[in-house]
Amino acid sequence: MITRATYAKLLQVAELTHLDPQEWADAILAQMADELIMAAQKLDDQPAGTATAGSEGRPDCEPTDKSTGR
């Protein structure tokens, strides 16, 4: 079940895109589910102890300085 506010947004999308609201919602949910599954699988593929919440341990990212936001 979705809220009335969400349904109203789906109707607005339908007007803007000329797509069926249920088909559009299904496509978006499927895409989000695929992205979540891929992200979870990447975490599962990492060696134990290397999954971090931030950029620590990731050679492609610089740690941020929390005092400056950089």
PyMOL Python script that loads the backbone (N, CA, C, O; Angstrom):
from pymol import cmd

cmd.read_pdbstr("""\
ATOM      1  N   MET A   1       0.844  -1.179   0.000  1.00  0.00           N
ATOM      2  CA  MET A   1       0.000   0.000   0.000  1.00  0.00           C
ATOM      3  C   MET A   1       0.889   1.242   0.000  1.00  0.00           C
ATOM      4  O   MET A   1       1.898   1.294   0.703  1.00  0.00           O
ATOM      5  N   ILE A   2       0.511   2.224  -0.782  1.00  0.00           N
ATOM      6  CA  ILE A   2       1.262   3.476  -0.825  1.00  0.00           C
ATOM      7  C   ILE A   2       0.398   4.600  -0.270  1.00  0.00           C
ATOM      8  O   ILE A   2      -0.827   4.490  -0.211  1.00  0.00           O
ATOM      9  N   THR A   3       1.044   5.663   0.130  1.00  0.00           N
ATOM     10  CA  THR A   3       0.304   6.795   0.685  1.00  0.00           C
ATOM     11  C   THR A   3      -0.386   7.574  -0.427  1.00  0.00           C
ATOM     12  O   THR A   3      -0.043   7.445  -1.602  1.00  0.00           O
ATOM     13  N   ARG A   4      -1.343   8.366  -0.041  1.00  0.00           N
ATOM     14  CA  ARG A   4      -2.035   9.219  -1.022  1.00  0.00           C
ATOM     15  C   ARG A   4      -1.070  10.209  -1.657  1.00  0.00           C
ATOM     16  O   ARG A   4      -1.173  10.515  -2.845  1.00  0.00           O
ATOM     17  N   ALA A   5      -0.132  10.708  -0.860  1.00  0.00           N
ATOM     18  CA  ALA A   5       0.846  11.671  -1.384  1.00  0.00           C
ATOM     19  C   ALA A   5       1.714  11.024  -2.457  1.00  0.00           C
ATOM     20  O   ALA A   5       1.992  11.633  -3.490  1.00  0.00           O
ATOM     21  N   THR A   6       2.140   9.787  -2.209  1.00  0.00           N
ATOM     22  CA  THR A   6       2.953   9.084  -3.200  1.00  0.00           C
ATOM     23  C   THR A   6       2.131   8.796  -4.445  1.00  0.00           C
ATOM     24  O   THR A   6       2.629   8.939  -5.562  1.00  0.00           O
ATOM     25  N   TYR A   7       0.890   8.394  -4.269  1.00  0.00           N
ATOM     26  CA  TYR A   7       0.034   8.125  -5.425  1.00  0.00           C
ATOM     27  C   TYR A   7      -0.178   9.397  -6.240  1.00  0.00           C
ATOM     28  O   TYR A   7      -0.191   9.354  -7.470  1.00  0.00           O
ATOM     29  N   ALA A   8      -0.342  10.521  -5.560  1.00  0.00           N
ATOM     30  CA  ALA A   8      -0.500  11.792  -6.269  1.00  0.00           C
ATOM     31  C   ALA A   8       0.742  12.099  -7.101  1.00  0.00           C
ATOM     32  O   ALA A   8       0.638  12.605  -8.219  1.00  0.00           O
ATOM     33  N   LYS A   9       1.910  11.792  -6.555  1.00  0.00           N
ATOM     34  CA  LYS A   9       3.151  11.994  -7.315  1.00  0.00           C
ATOM     35  C   LYS A   9       3.203  11.067  -8.523  1.00  0.00           C
ATOM     36  O   LYS A   9       3.648  11.469  -9.598  1.00  0.00           O
ATOM     37  N   LEU A  10       2.748   9.827  -8.349  1.00  0.00           N
ATOM     38  CA  LEU A  10       2.714   8.894  -9.480  1.00  0.00           C
ATOM     39  C   LEU A  10       1.791   9.402 -10.581  1.00  0.00           C
ATOM     40  O   LEU A  10       2.109   9.282 -11.764  1.00  0.00           O
ATOM     41  N   LEU A  11       0.665   9.963 -10.200  1.00  0.00           N
ATOM     42  CA  LEU A  11      -0.248  10.528 -11.191  1.00  0.00           C
ATOM     43  C   LEU A  11       0.389  11.714 -11.908  1.00  0.00           C
ATOM     44  O   LEU A  11       0.203  11.892 -13.112  1.00  0.00           O
ATOM     45  N   GLN A  12       1.136  12.517 -11.168  1.00  0.00           N
ATOM     46  CA  GLN A  12       1.829  13.651 -11.775  1.00  0.00           C
ATOM     47  C   GLN A  12       2.879  13.164 -12.767  1.00  0.00           C
ATOM     48  O   GLN A  12       3.011  13.727 -13.853  1.00  0.00           O
ATOM     49  N   VAL A  13       3.621  12.133 -12.407  1.00  0.00           N
ATOM     50  CA  VAL A  13       4.606  11.551 -13.324  1.00  0.00           C
ATOM     51  C   VAL A  13       3.907  11.035 -14.573  1.00  0.00           C
ATOM     52  O   VAL A  13       4.398  11.220 -15.687  1.00  0.00           O
ATOM     53  N   ALA A  14       2.768  10.393 -14.390  1.00  0.00           N
ATOM     54  CA  ALA A  14       2.017   9.868 -15.530  1.00  0.00           C
ATOM     55  C   ALA A  14       1.619  10.987 -16.487  1.00  0.00           C
ATOM     56  O   ALA A  14       1.680  10.824 -17.705  1.00  0.00           O
ATOM     57  N   GLU A  15       1.213  12.115 -15.931  1.00  0.00           N
ATOM     58  CA  GLU A  15       0.846  13.258 -16.774  1.00  0.00           C
ATOM     59  C   GLU A  15       2.055  13.802 -17.525  1.00  0.00           C
ATOM     60  O   GLU A  15       1.951  14.157 -18.699  1.00  0.00           O
ATOM     61  N   LEU A  16       3.197  13.867 -16.853  1.00  0.00           N
ATOM     62  CA  LEU A  16       4.402  14.423 -17.469  1.00  0.00           C
ATOM     63  C   LEU A  16       5.016  13.494 -18.507  1.00  0.00           C
ATOM     64  O   LEU A  16       5.536  13.955 -19.523  1.00  0.00           O
ATOM     65  N   THR A  17       4.958  12.196 -18.259  1.00  0.00           N
ATOM     66  CA  THR A  17       5.649  11.239 -19.125  1.00  0.00           C
ATOM     67  C   THR A  17       4.720  10.447 -20.034  1.00  0.00           C
ATOM     68  O   THR A  17       5.182   9.761 -20.946  1.00  0.00           O
ATOM     69  N   HIS A  18       3.436  10.534 -19.799  1.00  0.00           N
ATOM     70  CA  HIS A  18       2.440   9.760 -20.549  1.00  0.00           C
ATOM     71  C   HIS A  18       2.621   8.260 -20.342  1.00  0.00           C
ATOM     72  O   HIS A  18       2.271   7.461 -21.211  1.00  0.00           O
ATOM     73  N   LEU A  19       3.168   7.882 -19.190  1.00  0.00           N
ATOM     74  CA  LEU A  19       3.323   6.478 -18.830  1.00  0.00           C
ATOM     75  C   LEU A  19       2.279   6.097 -17.792  1.00  0.00           C
ATOM     76  O   LEU A  19       1.816   6.943 -17.027  1.00  0.00           O
ATOM     77  N   ASP A  20       1.913   4.828 -17.770  1.00  0.00           N
ATOM     78  CA  ASP A  20       0.999   4.317 -16.764  1.00  0.00           C
ATOM     79  C   ASP A  20       1.680   4.413 -15.397  1.00  0.00           C
ATOM     80  O   ASP A  20       2.818   3.965 -15.254  1.00  0.00           O
ATOM     81  N   PRO A  21       1.015   4.986 -14.389  1.00  0.00           N
ATOM     82  CA  PRO A  21       1.653   5.158 -13.081  1.00  0.00           C
ATOM     83  C   PRO A  21       2.157   3.847 -12.476  1.00  0.00           C
ATOM     84  O   PRO A  21       3.226   3.820 -11.867  1.00  0.00           O
ATOM     85  N   GLN A  22       1.405   2.776 -12.636  1.00  0.00           N
ATOM     86  CA  GLN A  22       1.830   1.500 -12.058  1.00  0.00           C
ATOM     87  C   GLN A  22       3.040   0.936 -12.793  1.00  0.00           C
ATOM     88  O   GLN A  22       3.940   0.377 -12.165  1.00  0.00           O
ATOM     89  N   GLU A  23       3.071   1.075 -14.113  1.00  0.00           N
ATOM     90  CA  GLU A  23       4.226   0.604 -14.879  1.00  0.00           C
ATOM     91  C   GLU A  23       5.468   1.412 -14.510  1.00  0.00           C
ATOM     92  O   GLU A  23       6.556   0.855 -14.358  1.00  0.00           O
ATOM     93  N   TRP A  24       5.299   2.729 -14.367  1.00  0.00           N
ATOM     94  CA  TRP A  24       6.426   3.586 -14.010  1.00  0.00           C
ATOM     95  C   TRP A  24       6.937   3.217 -12.620  1.00  0.00           C
ATOM     96  O   TRP A  24       8.144   3.081 -12.419  1.00  0.00           O
ATOM     97  N   ALA A  25       6.024   3.053 -11.657  1.00  0.00           N
ATOM     98  CA  ALA A  25       6.420   2.698 -10.294  1.00  0.00           C
ATOM     99  C   ALA A  25       7.123   1.344 -10.276  1.00  0.00           C
ATOM    100  O   ALA A  25       8.114   1.170  -9.567  1.00  0.00           O
ATOM    101  N   ASP A  26       6.619   0.386 -11.049  1.00  0.00           N
ATOM    102  CA  ASP A  26       7.245  -0.933 -11.115  1.00  0.00           C
ATOM    103  C   ASP A  26       8.659  -0.831 -11.675  1.00  0.00           C
ATOM    104  O   ASP A  26       9.575  -1.476 -11.166  1.00  0.00           O
ATOM    105  N   ALA A  27       8.841  -0.029 -12.713  1.00  0.00           N
ATOM    106  CA  ALA A  27      10.167   0.129 -13.320  1.00  0.00           C
ATOM    107  C   ALA A  27      11.146   0.757 -12.333  1.00  0.00           C
ATOM    108  O   ALA A  27      12.292   0.318 -12.233  1.00  0.00           O
ATOM    109  N   ILE A  28      10.708   1.776 -11.609  1.00  0.00           N
ATOM    110  CA  ILE A  28      11.571   2.445 -10.635  1.00  0.00           C
ATOM    111  C   ILE A  28      11.930   1.496  -9.491  1.00  0.00           C
ATOM    112  O   ILE A  28      13.088   1.429  -9.079  1.00  0.00           O
ATOM    113  N   LEU A  29      10.947   0.771  -8.982  1.00  0.00           N
ATOM    114  CA  LEU A  29      11.221  -0.170  -7.893  1.00  0.00           C
ATOM    115  C   LEU A  29      12.171  -1.276  -8.342  1.00  0.00           C
ATOM    116  O   LEU A  29      13.052  -1.684  -7.585  1.00  0.00           O
ATOM    117  N   ALA A  30      11.998  -1.759  -9.562  1.00  0.00           N
ATOM    118  CA  ALA A  30      12.890  -2.797 -10.084  1.00  0.00           C
ATOM    119  C   ALA A  30      14.315  -2.269 -10.193  1.00  0.00           C
ATOM    120  O   ALA A  30      15.267  -2.967  -9.844  1.00  0.00           O
ATOM    121  N   GLN A  31      14.464  -1.036 -10.677  1.00  0.00           N
ATOM    122  CA  GLN A  31      15.799  -0.439 -10.802  1.00  0.00           C
ATOM    123  C   GLN A  31      16.443  -0.269  -9.430  1.00  0.00           C
ATOM    124  O   GLN A  31      17.616  -0.597  -9.249  1.00  0.00           O
ATOM    125  N   MET A  32      15.687   0.239  -8.469  1.00  0.00           N
ATOM    126  CA  MET A  32      16.225   0.432  -7.125  1.00  0.00           C
ATOM    127  C   MET A  32      16.614  -0.905  -6.499  1.00  0.00           C
ATOM    128  O   MET A  32      17.644  -1.004  -5.831  1.00  0.00           O
ATOM    129  N   ALA A  33      15.796  -1.929  -6.713  1.00  0.00           N
ATOM    130  CA  ALA A  33      16.107  -3.249  -6.175  1.00  0.00           C
ATOM    131  C   ALA A  33      17.388  -3.790  -6.797  1.00  0.00           C
ATOM    132  O   ALA A  33      18.228  -4.355  -6.096  1.00  0.00           O
ATOM    133  N   ASP A  34      17.545  -3.620  -8.114  1.00  0.00           N
ATOM    134  CA  ASP A  34      18.767  -4.072  -8.787  1.00  0.00           C
ATOM    135  C   ASP A  34      19.999  -3.379  -8.208  1.00  0.00           C
ATOM    136  O   ASP A  34      21.019  -4.023  -7.965  1.00  0.00           O
ATOM    137  N   GLU A  35      19.903  -2.058  -7.986  1.00  0.00           N
ATOM    138  CA  GLU A  35      21.032  -1.303  -7.442  1.00  0.00           C
ATOM    139  C   GLU A  35      21.367  -1.764  -6.022  1.00  0.00           C
ATOM    140  O   GLU A  35      22.540  -1.884  -5.668  1.00  0.00           O
ATOM    141  N   LEU A  36      20.354  -2.019  -5.224  1.00  0.00           N
ATOM    142  CA  LEU A  36      20.575  -2.481  -3.854  1.00  0.00           C
ATOM    143  C   LEU A  36      21.220  -3.863  -3.850  1.00  0.00           C
ATOM    144  O   LEU A  36      22.140  -4.120  -3.074  1.00  0.00           O
ATOM    145  N   ILE A  37      20.743  -4.747  -4.711  1.00  0.00           N
ATOM    146  CA  ILE A  37      21.313  -6.096  -4.801  1.00  0.00           C
ATOM    147  C   ILE A  37      22.772  -6.024  -5.222  1.00  0.00           C
ATOM    148  O   ILE A  37      23.618  -6.707  -4.643  1.00  0.00           O
ATOM    149  N   MET A  38      23.079  -5.202  -6.225  1.00  0.00           N
ATOM    150  CA  MET A  38      24.464  -5.077  -6.686  1.00  0.00           C
ATOM    151  C   MET A  38      25.358  -4.521  -5.580  1.00  0.00           C
ATOM    152  O   MET A  38      26.477  -5.001  -5.394  1.00  0.00           O
ATOM    153  N   ALA A  39      24.880  -3.516  -4.845  1.00  0.00           N
ATOM    154  CA  ALA A  39      25.669  -2.934  -3.757  1.00  0.00           C
ATOM    155  C   ALA A  39      25.909  -3.964  -2.655  1.00  0.00           C
ATOM    156  O   ALA A  39      27.011  -4.052  -2.114  1.00  0.00           O
ATOM    157  N   ALA A  40      24.887  -4.735  -2.326  1.00  0.00           N
ATOM    158  CA  ALA A  40      25.032  -5.755  -1.291  1.00  0.00           C
ATOM    159  C   ALA A  40      26.000  -6.844  -1.735  1.00  0.00           C
ATOM    160  O   ALA A  40      26.781  -7.347  -0.927  1.00  0.00           O
ATOM    161  N   GLN A  41      25.956  -7.208  -2.999  1.00  0.00           N
ATOM    162  CA  GLN A  41      26.867  -8.233  -3.506  1.00  0.00           C
ATOM    163  C   GLN A  41      28.307  -7.738  -3.494  1.00  0.00           C
ATOM    164  O   GLN A  41      29.225  -8.511  -3.219  1.00  0.00           O
ATOM    165  N   LYS A  42      28.515  -6.452  -3.789  1.00  0.00           N
ATOM    166  CA  LYS A  42      29.867  -5.893  -3.731  1.00  0.00           C
ATOM    167  C   LYS A  42      30.411  -5.963  -2.311  1.00  0.00           C
ATOM    168  O   LYS A  42      31.580  -6.289  -2.106  1.00  0.00           O
ATOM    169  N   LEU A  43      29.565  -5.656  -1.330  1.00  0.00           N
ATOM    170  CA  LEU A  43      29.994  -5.737   0.067  1.00  0.00           C
ATOM    171  C   LEU A  43      30.321  -7.178   0.443  1.00  0.00           C
ATOM    172  O   LEU A  43      31.288  -7.429   1.162  1.00  0.00           O
ATOM    173  N   ASP A  44      29.519  -8.124  -0.042  1.00  0.00           N
ATOM    174  CA  ASP A  44      29.770  -9.535   0.247  1.00  0.00           C
ATOM    175  C   ASP A  44      31.065 -10.019  -0.384  1.00  0.00           C
ATOM    176  O   ASP A  44      31.714 -10.920   0.147  1.00  0.00           O
ATOM    177  N   ASP A  45      31.450  -9.429  -1.515  1.00  0.00           N
ATOM    178  CA  ASP A  45      32.655  -9.846  -2.226  1.00  0.00           C
ATOM    179  C   ASP A  45      33.936  -9.306  -1.599  1.00  0.00           C
ATOM    180  O   ASP A  45      35.025  -9.788  -1.912  1.00  0.00           O
ATOM    181  N   GLN A  46      33.822  -8.305  -0.711  1.00  0.00           N
ATOM    182  CA  GLN A  46      35.007  -7.729  -0.080  1.00  0.00           C
ATOM    183  C   GLN A  46      35.526  -8.665   1.000  1.00  0.00           C
ATOM    184  O   GLN A  46      34.742  -9.314   1.693  1.00  0.00           O
ATOM    185  N   PRO A  47      36.843  -8.737   1.145  1.00  0.00           N
ATOM    186  CA  PRO A  47      37.410  -9.540   2.235  1.00  0.00           C
ATOM    187  C   PRO A  47      36.934  -9.012   3.588  1.00  0.00           C
ATOM    188  O   PRO A  47      36.687  -7.814   3.733  1.00  0.00           O
ATOM    189  N   ALA A  48      36.806  -9.879   4.556  1.00  0.00           N
ATOM    190  CA  ALA A  48      36.330  -9.497   5.887  1.00  0.00           C
ATOM    191  C   ALA A  48      37.186  -8.378   6.459  1.00  0.00           C
ATOM    192  O   ALA A  48      38.413  -8.402   6.363  1.00  0.00           O
ATOM    193  N   GLY A  49      36.518  -7.397   7.057  1.00  0.00           N
ATOM    194  CA  GLY A  49      37.218  -6.301   7.706  1.00  0.00           C
ATOM    195  C   GLY A  49      37.575  -5.146   6.794  1.00  0.00           C
ATOM    196  O   GLY A  49      38.187  -4.181   7.251  1.00  0.00           O
ATOM    197  N   THR A  50      37.208  -5.211   5.497  1.00  0.00           N
ATOM    198  CA  THR A  50      37.557  -4.107   4.604  1.00  0.00           C
ATOM    199  C   THR A  50      36.367  -3.227   4.270  1.00  0.00           C
ATOM    200  O   THR A  50      36.553  -2.140   3.724  1.00  0.00           O
ATOM    201  N   ALA A  51      35.166  -3.653   4.575  1.00  0.00           N
ATOM    202  CA  ALA A  51      33.991  -2.833   4.297  1.00  0.00           C
ATOM    203  C   ALA A  51      33.916  -1.732   5.345  1.00  0.00           C
ATOM    204  O   ALA A  51      33.889  -2.005   6.546  1.00  0.00           O
ATOM    205  N   THR A  52      33.883  -0.477   4.877  1.00  0.00           N
ATOM    206  CA  THR A  52      33.832   0.657   5.796  1.00  0.00           C
ATOM    207  C   THR A  52      32.687   1.566   5.425  1.00  0.00           C
ATOM    208  O   THR A  52      32.204   1.546   4.293  1.00  0.00           O
ATOM    209  N   ALA A  53      32.256   2.362   6.380  1.00  0.00           N
ATOM    210  CA  ALA A  53      31.175   3.301   6.139  1.00  0.00           C
ATOM    211  C   ALA A  53      31.656   4.528   5.389  1.00  0.00           C
ATOM    212  O   ALA A  53      30.871   5.157   4.680  1.00  0.00           O
ATOM    213  N   GLY A  54      32.917   4.885   5.526  1.00  0.00           N
ATOM    214  CA  GLY A  54      33.457   6.075   4.879  1.00  0.00           C
ATOM    215  C   GLY A  54      34.451   5.712   3.808  1.00  0.00           C
ATOM    216  O   GLY A  54      34.395   4.630   3.225  1.00  0.00           O
ATOM    217  N   SER A  55      35.370   6.636   3.554  1.00  0.00           N
ATOM    218  CA  SER A  55      36.353   6.406   2.498  1.00  0.00           C
ATOM    219  C   SER A  55      37.620   5.745   3.022  1.00  0.00           C
ATOM    220  O   SER A  55      38.549   5.506   2.250  1.00  0.00           O
ATOM    221  N   GLU A  56      37.680   5.443   4.320  1.00  0.00           N
ATOM    222  CA  GLU A  56      38.863   4.813   4.878  1.00  0.00           C
ATOM    223  C   GLU A  56      39.095   3.471   4.196  1.00  0.00           C
ATOM    224  O   GLU A  56      38.166   2.686   4.004  1.00  0.00           O
ATOM    225  N   GLY A  57      40.343   3.223   3.838  1.00  0.00           N
ATOM    226  CA  GLY A  57      40.672   1.952   3.235  1.00  0.00           C
ATOM    227  C   GLY A  57      40.353   1.859   1.760  1.00  0.00           C
ATOM    228  O   GLY A  57      40.555   0.808   1.150  1.00  0.00           O
ATOM    229  N   ARG A  58      39.858   2.938   1.173  1.00  0.00           N
ATOM    230  CA  ARG A  58      39.529   2.933  -0.247  1.00  0.00           C
ATOM    231  C   ARG A  58      40.561   3.777  -0.972  1.00  0.00           C
ATOM    232  O   ARG A  58      40.597   4.992  -0.779  1.00  0.00           O
ATOM    233  N   PRO A  59      41.401   3.173  -1.800  1.00  0.00           N
ATOM    234  CA  PRO A  59      42.455   3.933  -2.472  1.00  0.00           C
ATOM    235  C   PRO A  59      41.929   4.959  -3.465  1.00  0.00           C
ATOM    236  O   PRO A  59      42.656   5.879  -3.840  1.00  0.00           O
ATOM    237  N   ASP A  60      40.671   4.817  -3.901  1.00  0.00           N
ATOM    238  CA  ASP A  60      40.117   5.752  -4.874  1.00  0.00           C
ATOM    239  C   ASP A  60      39.488   6.978  -4.223  1.00  0.00           C
ATOM    240  O   ASP A  60      39.022   7.869  -4.933  1.00  0.00           O
ATOM    241  N   CYS A  61      39.462   7.048  -2.890  1.00  0.00           N
ATOM    242  CA  CYS A  61      38.824   8.161  -2.190  1.00  0.00           C
ATOM    243  C   CYS A  61      39.750   8.719  -1.125  1.00  0.00           C
ATOM    244  O   CYS A  61      40.435   7.982  -0.416  1.00  0.00           O
ATOM    245  N   GLU A  62      39.753  10.032  -1.036  1.00  0.00           N
ATOM    246  CA  GLU A  62      40.499  10.697   0.028  1.00  0.00           C
ATOM    247  C   GLU A  62      39.585  10.815   1.240  1.00  0.00           C
ATOM    248  O   GLU A  62      38.402  11.117   1.085  1.00  0.00           O
ATOM    249  N   PRO A  63      40.104  10.582   2.446  1.00  0.00           N
ATOM    250  CA  PRO A  63      39.286  10.811   3.639  1.00  0.00           C
ATOM    251  C   PRO A  63      38.917  12.293   3.734  1.00  0.00           C
ATOM    252  O   PRO A  63      39.699  13.158   3.340  1.00  0.00           O
ATOM    253  N   THR A  64      37.746  12.573   4.250  1.00  0.00           N
ATOM    254  CA  THR A  64      37.324  13.964   4.379  1.00  0.00           C
ATOM    255  C   THR A  64      37.791  14.533   5.703  1.00  0.00           C
ATOM    256  O   THR A  64      37.904  13.817   6.698  1.00  0.00           O
ATOM    257  N   ASP A  65      38.060  15.832   5.706  1.00  0.00           N
ATOM    258  CA  ASP A  65      38.394  16.551   6.927  1.00  0.00           C
ATOM    259  C   ASP A  65      37.083  17.093   7.468  1.00  0.00           C
ATOM    260  O   ASP A  65      36.519  18.029   6.899  1.00  0.00           O
ATOM    261  N   LYS A  66      36.592  16.525   8.551  1.00  0.00           N
ATOM    262  CA  LYS A  66      35.285  16.891   9.071  1.00  0.00           C
ATOM    263  C   LYS A  66      35.210  18.345   9.508  1.00  0.00           C
ATOM    264  O   LYS A  66      34.117  18.911   9.556  1.00  0.00           O
ATOM    265  N   SER A  67      36.341  18.967   9.830  1.00  0.00           N
ATOM    266  CA  SER A  67      36.312  20.356  10.276  1.00  0.00           C
ATOM    267  C   SER A  67      36.104  21.320   9.113  1.00  0.00           C
ATOM    268  O   SER A  67      35.580  22.416   9.309  1.00  0.00           O
ATOM    269  N   THR A  68      36.504  20.932   7.914  1.00  0.00           N
ATOM    270  CA  THR A  68      36.363  21.827   6.761  1.00  0.00           C
ATOM    271  C   THR A  68      35.346  21.330   5.755  1.00  0.00           C
ATOM    272  O   THR A  68      34.938  22.082   4.869  1.00  0.00           O
ATOM    273  N   GLY A  69      34.925  20.065   5.873  1.00  0.00           N
ATOM    274  CA  GLY A  69      33.984  19.507   4.914  1.00  0.00           C
ATOM    275  C   GLY A  69      34.636  19.113   3.605  1.00  0.00           C
ATOM    276  O   GLY A  69      33.938  18.811   2.638  1.00  0.00           O
ATOM    277  N   ARG A  70      35.974  19.109   3.551  1.00  0.00           N
ATOM    278  CA  ARG A  70      36.676  18.718   2.322  1.00  0.00           C
ATOM    279  C   ARG A  70      37.299  17.364   2.459  1.00  0.00           C
ATOM    280  O   ARG A  70      37.930  16.876   1.521  1.00  0.00           O
TER     281      ARG A  70
END
""", "prot")
cmd.dss("prot")
cmd.show_as("cartoon", "prot")
cmd.util.cbc("prot")
cmd.orient("prot")
